Amino acid sequence: GLVHMLSVSGMHVAIIASALLTITAAMRLPPTVGAMSSLALILAYVAMLGAPAPAVRSAVMLLTVMLSTAWQRPLHEWTALALGAIIPTVQPLVVLDLGWQLSVSGMAALVAARAILRRWQPYALSRPASPRGGLSGAWHEAVRSTQRWLVTRRGVWRWLVRETITGVVATVVTAPLIAWTFGRVSLLAPITNILAGPIVAFLQPALFLALLTSALEPLAQLIADASALPVALLDRIAGIAAAMPFAVLHVAPTLPAAIGAGLAAVAVVRATAARRAGPWLVRGVVALVAAVWLPRLSLGPGVLELHMIDVGQGDAFALRTPHGRW
């Protein structure tokens, strides 16, 4: 569940921009100077990478947010994401690129997770209109108590709750793409991302700084050496997670199953932005049930098939039943 942290993605662009804004703020420079410096660095960084779609998406969103702040205009998160997702499609084939797909779906998951937390807060802290009795009332109060506990956390607990919800939503939303492309889904991704996220947040600007100071070899070497321990820790986290039993679910989705799972993921994201989440969640459940059961309802060819396959070092035999089972 950590492969996205090693790819050229929008997260790296955001980390570098945040690091430069922090530095300019510490130097007591005007916010405009920090924003313009950050934007110039990001544009140079994206160009140096060859303008991959995920990095362009992040740079466009960053520019949109900066302009809306400078012009004092309200900006909805979905608007920024829509612009960042659409502009790279000036090359239409980019929609087939897994990096673009994961970048857009992952960012949609982040916006959806933030929407969940914002929606829970006023509901959890408000007083119920009237007490409910029976099992329904007990369930309603249990849900409200859980949400109240989640939204009232502070400090490390607040960060942990936010990152856990974000990790779970991101895993659910991106799971159809991961399953279709790699044939596996990491069940530990929400946990490993919580552990590895802060490490990558330090490593990315540190290693980028080492790259910028490469002309001053002693300084660049010092920065790179300081990153050795975090790199080893990141590798250790990945190794332990990969060795955990049942950490990865191996799947072989059919096209109908992939479409159904994708529709379920879209319904989950849409539910976070809708006034009434219930109908969209019901649609998501229906799509997920269809994704699971449609492959099992295949009638098959109606005859028994025997396939003899030459695999180079022997023969392989595949049987397909009249009902389509292999």
N, C-alpha and C positions, 0 to 999 in steps of 0.2 A: 503493500500500500504506500510505498514511499517513492515510487518511480517518478511521479510528477515533480518531486523536489529536485531531481537530477536533470530535468529537461529544461530547455530554454522556454520558460513560460512567463506569463504576466506577473507571477509572484515576485520574480527577481527584479523586474522593473519597479514594482511598488516598494520593495525593500530598499533598493538603491535610492529612490526618490525620497523615501522617509529618512534615510541616513543623512542625506545632504541637507534636508530641511532642518534636521536636528542640529547639524553642525553650524549652519548659518544662524539658527536661533541662539545657540550657545555663544556665537561671536557677536550677538546683539546687532545683527544686520537687519535692515528693514524687511518685512515679510515679502514685499514685492521682489527684492533682490534674491531672496531665497527661492521663491517660486520660479523666477526666470532662470536662475542658475540650475535648478533642478530640472526644469523642462529642457534646457539646452543639453545638459548631460544625458538625459534620457533619449533625446532624439539622436545624439551621437552614438549612444550605446546601441540603440535599435538598428541604426544604419550599419554599425560595425558588425552586428550579428547577421546582416543580410535581410533585415526586415521580415522575420518569421511572423506568421499570422498571430500567435499568442502574444508576442511582444508588441506588435502593432495594436492589438486590441487593448492591452493595458495602457499603452502610451496615449491612445485616443481618449480613453476614459480619464486618464490623468489630466490631459489638456482640457477636456470638457469641464471637469470639476474646478480646475484653476480659473478658467474663464468665467464660470458662473459665480465663483467667489469674488473675483476682481470686479465683475459687473453687478454684484449684489443681487443676483437673480436666483430664485429657488430652483433646485434641480432634483428631480426624482431619480432614485438609484436605477430603476429599470430603464429610464431614458438614457443614462450614461452607458449602461450595459448594451442597450440596443444599438447605440452609435458605435461602440467598440466592436460589436459583433458584425455589423453590416459593412463597415468601411473596408475591412480586409477582403470582402467578397467582390471587390472590383475585379479580382481574378476569380471567376466563378468556380474553378476546380478546387479552391481552397476549402470549400464545404466538405470535400472528401478527405481532408487532412485530419488525422486523429488529433494532432496538437490543437488545431482550431476547435474541433468538437469538444475536447476535454476542457479547454480554456473557457469556452463559453458556458458549457454546462456546469463546470466547477464554480465559476463566478455567479451563475444563477443560483447555485446552491448556497453560496455565501449570503447573497441578498435575501434569499428565502429564510435562512436561519435567523438573520437579523430581524426580519419581519415577524417571525414566530416570537422572539423575545419581546419585541415592542407590543405585540398583540396580547401577550400573556400579562404584562405588567399591570395595566389598568384593570383587567378582569380579575386578576388574583388579589389585588389590593382593595377592590371595591367590596362593599357589603352586599350580601345576597338580598334580593328583593323580598323573599319570603322563605322561611325554612321549609325544606322538603322532608317528607317522611319516607319510611320504608327503605328498600334496597336502592332505589333510584337516588334518594336523598343522600344516603351514605356514600354512594359512588361519586355523586357530584361534589360532596364536601371533601372527599379524599383527593379528587383531581384538583380542586381549588387549593387545598393545603399544600399539595406537591408543587403546584405552580407558584404559590406564594413563597415557598421555601427557595425555589430556584431564582426568582427575580429579586429577592431581597439579600442575596449573598453579596459580600464585599471582599475586596482584596484578592487573594489567590483563589478563594472559592468562587468568586464571580468569574474570574478568568477561566477556571476549570469548567464551570457550567457552560459558559459561552463556547469554549472550544469543543466540548463534548457534543453539544447540540449541533454545532457547525460541522463537526466531523461525521456525525451520523447522517445528517441531511446530505452532505457531499457524497458520502459513500452510496447512499440510496439513489441519488440522482445520476451519478456517473456509472453505477453498476452495469446497466445495459450495454454501454459502450465498451467497458472493460471486458465484460463477458463475451461480447461478439468478436472483439479484436484478439484477445489473449486467451479466451477459453477458461478463464479463472476469475474469481472475485476474492479479494482479501477480506476476511472477517475481522481482522485486527486493525484495519486501517484507521478507525477513529482513535484507537489507543496509541498506535505508533506515530500518528501525526501530532498528537499532543506532546509526546516525548521528543520527537525530532524537530518540530516546528521552531522552538526557540534556538536550537543549535544552528539550523539553516539560516534563521534570521540574523545570527551573528556571522556565520561563515560567508554569506553572499557579499555583503559590503566589504568585509575584511579581504577576501580574495580579489574582489574588484579593485580595492585600493592597492593591493600588491601589483596588480596588472598596470594600474596607472603610474606607479612609482618604479616600473621595471627599469627605467633609465638609471635610477639610483639603486644599484644592485644590493648594497648592504641593507638599505632600508626595506626594499622589496623582500629580501631574504628573511629579515626579521619578522615582517608581517606574515609571510607564508609559514615560517616556523611556529609562530604563535597560533596558527590555525591547525597545526598537526593534531593536537589533542582533541579538539572538537570533531575533526574528520574521523579520527579513530573511534570516538564515542558514537558518532552517527553510524559508522559501519557496524559497531557492536550491537546497537539497537536493531538494525536491519537483520543481522545474523541471528539474534535471539528470537525475533519475531518469525523469521523464516523457519526456524527449527521447532516452533511450537506445533504440537499436533492439532489438526483440524483448523489451522490458521488460514488455509486457502481452500475455497470451494471450487472444485474443477467442474466445469459445465461445458456443454456442447449445444448451444441454442440453435434452434431452427429459425428460419426467417419469420414465421408467424409468432414464435415465442419472443424473438428480439423486438418485433414491432409492438407486441403487447406490453412487454416490460418497459419499452421506451415511452409508450402512452401513459403507463402508470407513473413513470418518473415525471413526465410533463404535468400530470394531474396533481402530483404532490407540490410541485413548484407553484402551479396556478392556485392551489388552495391557500397558500400563504398570502397571496395578493388579493384574494376574493373577500367580499364582505361576509359571505357565508362559506366556510371551508367545508362543511359537511357534504354537499352535493359533489364537490370535486374529489373528495376523499373516497366517496362511494364509487365514482367513475374509475378512480385509480385501482380500487380493490377489484372491480369487475374486469379491468384490463389485465391485472396481474393473474386473476383466476383463469382468464382466457389464455394467457401466455403459458400457464402451467399445463392446462388440460387439452388445448388444441392439438399439440403433437401426439397426444395419447389417443385422440379420436380419429386418427388417420385410418382410412379403410384399407389402404395398401393396394397392391396390384391384384389381389384375389387369387394368386397362385403362389406356390412355394418356389423361391428363387435360390439357386446355388451359384455363387460367384467364386471362381478359382483364380487367385491372384498370384502372379510371379513377383516375389519380393527380393529376388537376387540371390538369396542364400537358402531358398526352399520355396514351399508353396503355402499360401494362406487361403483359407476357405471362409467365406462369409455366407451366412444363411439369412434370408429374409422371408419371414412368414407371410401367409396370405393377408394377415392384418397389418403388415407393414413394420413389424418389429424385427430388429437385427440381432 
